[in-house]
């Protein structure tokens, strides 16, 4: 990839930054799509988020931003505009700089997760799923799964109040999906589930505890991750050793470069 003065710059705002590997996937995808853009991580601490955004507004060849933990919810007050999906989910993972340098936020995590499942021949309609976590990525995945026709969605989070609040939000817009909140520490948390999703950052750092117990999972249950690095988290390794089908965090990321390139106006929007 050749970077010139014509190359569109996109920065991913994150804290910490050392674990980031998803930029490799994005840049390879941009190259394959023929998009003259480059994606790079920036280490931005929460206290510096507002000032960083203001500085980036003044860098005219920065066309957009990727937003990841811990900024996906915190960034919202700094935006002038949000797409309907971002407003509904209450979290942002991509920002567009408009011609007047105002900011529009959207969220492609849910669509990316569903597309990643589809690429692995997994459908969720009529099935039961567990999501552990209630942060930005968990919210996006939860709404997307409910929209896909789940019969039951189970939410669990260390902060139970956040899981209860998210359950109420989803139930209000997707009443056909039964929403249940469970104790994240329960040993039988995954019992009866067809799909279990780790939507926390646990597994990213060496020595992290398992995000939840897989002891009671049904043999046919599928385990999915959002952690991209390492590819095989302890959760995925343990699930694979038990014979479960697994979906790595990279599968959610792979469809997103096209979605974000369309959002940024670097590719035609196939959905109009």
C-alpha positions as CSV (number, residue, x, y, z in Angstrom):
1,X,0.0,0.0,0.0
2,X,1.4,3.4,-1.1
3,X,0.4,6.3,1.1
4,X,0.4,9.7,-0.6
5,X,-1.2,13.1,-0.2
6,X,-4.4,11.7,-1.8
7,X,-4.7,8.9,0.7
8,X,-7.7,9.2,3.1
9,X,-6.6,8.9,6.7
10,X,-8.8,7.1,9.3
11,X,-7.7,6.7,12.9
12,X,-8.9,4.3,15.5
13,X,-9.2,5.9,18.9
14,X,-8.5,3.3,21.7
15,X,-7.0,2.9,25.1
16,X,-4.9,0.9,25.6
17,X,-3.3,0.5,22.1
18,X,-0.7,-2.3,22.3
19,X,-3.2,-5.1,21.7
20,X,-4.5,-3.7,18.4
21,X,-4.3,-6.0,15.4
22,X,-7.6,-5.4,13.6
23,X,-6.0,-2.6,11.6
24,X,-4.2,-5.2,9.6
25,X,-7.5,-6.7,8.5
26,X,-9.0,-3.3,7.7
27,X,-6.0,-2.2,5.6
28,X,-5.8,-5.4,3.6
29,X,-9.6,-5.1,2.9
30,X,-9.2,-1.5,1.8
31,X,-6.5,-2.5,-0.6
32,X,-8.6,-5.4,-2.0
33,X,-11.5,-3.0,-2.4
34,X,-9.3,-0.5,-4.3
35,X,-9.9,2.1,-1.6
36,X,-7.1,4.7,-1.3
37,X,-7.3,4.9,2.5
38,X,-5.3,3.8,5.5
39,X,-6.4,2.9,9.0
40,X,-4.1,3.4,12.0
41,X,-4.6,3.3,15.8
42,X,-4.2,6.3,18.0
43,X,-3.8,5.9,21.8
44,X,-6.3,8.4,23.3
45,X,-7.0,8.3,27.0
46,X,-10.6,9.0,28.1
47,X,-9.6,12.4,29.6
48,X,-8.2,13.5,26.3
49,X,-11.1,12.3,24.1
50,X,-12.7,15.8,23.6
51,X,-9.4,17.6,22.9
52,X,-8.3,14.8,20.5
53,X,-11.5,15.1,18.5
54,X,-11.2,18.9,18.2
55,X,-7.6,18.5,17.0
56,X,-8.6,15.9,14.4
57,X,-11.4,18.2,13.0
58,X,-8.6,20.5,11.9
59,X,-6.7,17.8,10.0
60,X,-8.5,17.9,6.6
61,X,-7.3,14.7,5.1
62,X,-8.6,12.7,8.1
63,X,-11.9,11.6,6.7
64,X,-13.1,9.4,9.5
65,X,-12.5,7.6,12.8
66,X,-12.9,4.1,14.2
67,X,-14.0,4.1,17.8
68,X,-13.3,1.3,20.2
69,X,-13.1,0.6,23.9
70,X,-13.4,2.6,26.1
71,X,-14.8,5.4,23.9
72,X,-17.9,3.9,22.1
73,X,-20.4,5.4,24.4
74,X,-18.4,8.3,25.8
75,X,-17.9,9.8,22.3
76,X,-21.6,10.4,21.8
77,X,-21.9,13.8,23.5
78,X,-19.2,15.1,21.2
79,X,-21.1,14.3,17.9
80,X,-23.3,16.7,16.0
81,X,-25.1,13.8,14.2
82,X,-25.9,10.1,14.6
83,X,-27.4,7.5,12.2
84,X,-30.5,5.8,13.3
85,X,-28.7,2.5,14.1
86,X,-26.2,4.4,16.3
87,X,-29.0,6.2,18.1
88,X,-30.9,3.0,18.7
89,X,-27.8,1.0,19.9
90,X,-26.5,3.9,22.0
91,X,-22.9,3.3,20.9
92,X,-20.7,4.4,18.1
93,X,-17.8,2.6,16.4
94,X,-17.3,4.8,13.3
95,X,-17.4,8.5,12.7
96,X,-17.5,10.5,9.5
97,X,-16.1,14.0,9.1
98,X,-18.6,16.0,7.1
99,X,-17.7,18.8,4.7
100,X,-18.1,21.3,7.4
101,X,-16.1,19.1,9.8
102,X,-19.0,18.2,11.9
103,X,-19.1,14.6,13.1
104,X,-21.6,11.9,12.2
105,X,-21.5,8.6,14.2
106,X,-22.7,5.2,13.2
107,X,-22.3,1.6,14.4
108,X,-21.3,-1.3,12.1
109,X,-20.6,-3.8,14.9
110,X,-24.0,-5.5,14.8
111,X,-24.1,-5.8,11.0
112,X,-20.5,-7.0,11.1
113,X,-21.3,-9.7,13.7
114,X,-24.3,-11.0,11.8
115,X,-22.4,-11.0,8.5
116,X,-19.5,-12.9,10.2
117,X,-22.0,-15.5,11.4
118,X,-23.5,-15.8,7.9
119,X,-20.0,-16.3,6.4
120,X,-19.7,-19.3,8.8
121,X,-23.1,-20.6,7.7
122,X,-24.7,-19.7,11.1
123,X,-28.3,-18.5,11.3
124,X,-29.8,-17.3,14.5
125,X,-33.5,-17.1,13.6
126,X,-35.6,-19.2,16.0
127,X,-32.7,-19.9,18.3
128,X,-31.5,-18.9,21.8
129,X,-28.4,-16.8,22.5
130,X,-26.4,-15.6,25.4
131,X,-24.4,-12.3,25.4
132,X,-22.0,-11.6,28.2
133,X,-21.2,-7.9,28.5
134,X,-23.3,-4.7,28.3
135,X,-20.8,-2.2,26.8
136,X,-20.8,-0.7,23.3
137,X,-20.1,-3.8,21.3
138,X,-22.4,-5.9,23.4
139,X,-25.2,-3.4,22.8
140,X,-24.7,-3.5,19.1
141,X,-24.6,-7.3,18.9
142,X,-27.7,-7.6,21.2
143,X,-29.9,-5.4,19.0
144,X,-28.7,-7.1,15.8
145,X,-29.3,-10.6,17.1
146,X,-32.8,-9.6,18.4
147,X,-33.6,-8.2,14.9
148,X,-32.5,-11.5,13.3
149,X,-35.4,-13.4,14.9
150,X,-34.0,-14.9,18.1
151,X,-36.6,-16.6,20.2
152,X,-34.7,-15.7,23.4
153,X,-31.8,-13.5,24.2
154,X,-30.1,-13.9,27.6
155,X,-28.0,-11.0,28.9
156,X,-25.4,-11.1,31.6
157,X,-23.0,-8.5,32.9
158,X,-20.9,-8.0,36.1
159,X,-23.0,-4.8,36.5
160,X,-26.4,-6.3,36.5
161,X,-28.1,-2.9,36.4
162,X,-26.6,-2.3,33.0
163,X,-27.9,-5.7,31.7
164,X,-31.4,-5.0,33.0
165,X,-31.4,-1.5,31.4
166,X,-30.3,-3.0,28.0
167,X,-32.9,-5.7,28.2
168,X,-35.6,-3.1,28.7
169,X,-34.4,-1.1,25.7
170,X,-34.3,-4.1,23.4
171,X,-37.7,-5.4,24.6
172,X,-39.2,-2.0,23.7
173,X,-38.2,-2.2,20.1
174,X,-38.2,-5.9,19.4
175,X,-41.1,-7.3,21.5
176,X,-41.1,-10.6,19.6
177,X,-37.8,-11.6,21.3
178,X,-37.9,-12.8,24.9
179,X,-35.2,-11.1,27.0
180,X,-33.8,-12.6,30.1
181,X,-31.1,-11.3,32.5
182,X,-28.9,-13.9,34.3
183,X,-26.1,-13.8,36.8
184,X,-22.8,-13.6,34.9
185,X,-21.1,-15.8,37.6
186,X,-23.6,-18.7,37.4
187,X,-22.1,-22.0,36.5
188,X,-25.1,-22.9,34.4
189,X,-25.3,-19.5,32.6
190,X,-24.9,-21.1,29.1
191,X,-27.4,-24.0,29.7
192,X,-29.8,-24.4,26.8
193,X,-28.1,-21.8,24.6
194,X,-27.6,-22.3,20.8
195,X,-25.1,-19.4,20.6
196,X,-22.9,-17.9,23.4
197,X,-21.0,-14.6,22.8
198,X,-18.2,-13.1,24.8
199,X,-18.8,-9.3,24.3
200,X,-16.3,-8.3,27.0
201,X,-12.6,-7.6,26.7
202,X,-11.7,-10.6,28.9
203,X,-9.3,-12.8,27.0
204,X,-7.4,-10.0,25.5
205,X,-4.7,-10.0,28.2
206,X,-2.7,-12.9,29.4
207,X,-4.1,-14.2,32.8
208,X,-7.6,-12.8,32.2
209,X,-10.3,-15.0,33.8
210,X,-12.8,-16.8,31.6
211,X,-15.7,-14.4,30.9
212,X,-18.2,-17.1,31.8
213,X,-18.5,-20.8,32.5
214,X,-19.0,-23.1,29.6
215,X,-19.6,-26.1,31.8
216,X,-23.3,-26.4,31.1
217,X,-23.2,-25.7,27.3
218,X,-25.1,-28.0,25.0
219,X,-22.9,-30.1,22.7
220,X,-24.2,-28.3,19.6
221,X,-23.8,-24.7,21.1
222,X,-21.6,-22.3,19.1
223,X,-19.2,-20.0,20.9
224,X,-18.3,-16.5,19.4
225,X,-15.8,-13.9,20.5
226,X,-15.4,-10.2,19.9
227,X,-11.7,-10.2,21.0
228,X,-9.5,-10.1,17.9
229,X,-6.1,-10.5,19.5
230,X,-5.3,-13.2,20.4
231,X,-7.1,-15.1,17.7
232,X,-7.6,-18.1,20.0
233,X,-8.7,-16.7,23.4
234,X,-8.8,-19.0,26.4
235,X,-12.6,-19.2,25.9
236,X,-12.3,-20.3,22.2
237,X,-9.6,-22.8,23.1
238,X,-11.7,-24.3,25.9
239,X,-14.8,-24.5,23.7
240,X,-12.8,-26.1,20.8
241,X,-11.4,-28.7,23.1
242,X,-15.0,-29.6,24.1
243,X,-15.9,-30.0,20.4
244,X,-17.9,-26.8,20.0
245,X,-18.0,-24.8,16.8
246,X,-16.2,-21.5,17.4
247,X,-16.3,-18.1,15.7
248,X,-13.3,-15.8,16.3
249,X,-13.5,-12.1,16.8
250,X,-11.9,-11.4,13.4
251,X,-15.0,-12.8,11.8
252,X,-17.0,-9.8,13.1
253,X,-14.4,-7.4,11.8
254,X,-13.9,-8.8,8.3
255,X,-17.2,-7.4,6.8
256,X,-16.8,-4.0,8.4
257,X,-14.2,-2.3,6.2
258,X,-16.6,-2.3,3.3
259,X,-19.4,-1.0,5.5
260,X,-17.2,1.8,6.9
261,X,-15.9,2.7,3.5
262,X,-19.4,3.1,2.2
263,X,-20.3,5.2,5.3
264,X,-17.3,7.4,4.7
265,X,-18.2,7.9,1.0
266,X,-15.1,6.0,-0.2
267,X,-17.3,3.4,-1.9
268,X,-20.8,3.4,-3.3
269,X,-23.4,2.4,-0.8
270,X,-24.9,-0.9,-2.1
271,X,-27.9,-0.5,0.1
272,X,-28.7,3.0,-1.2
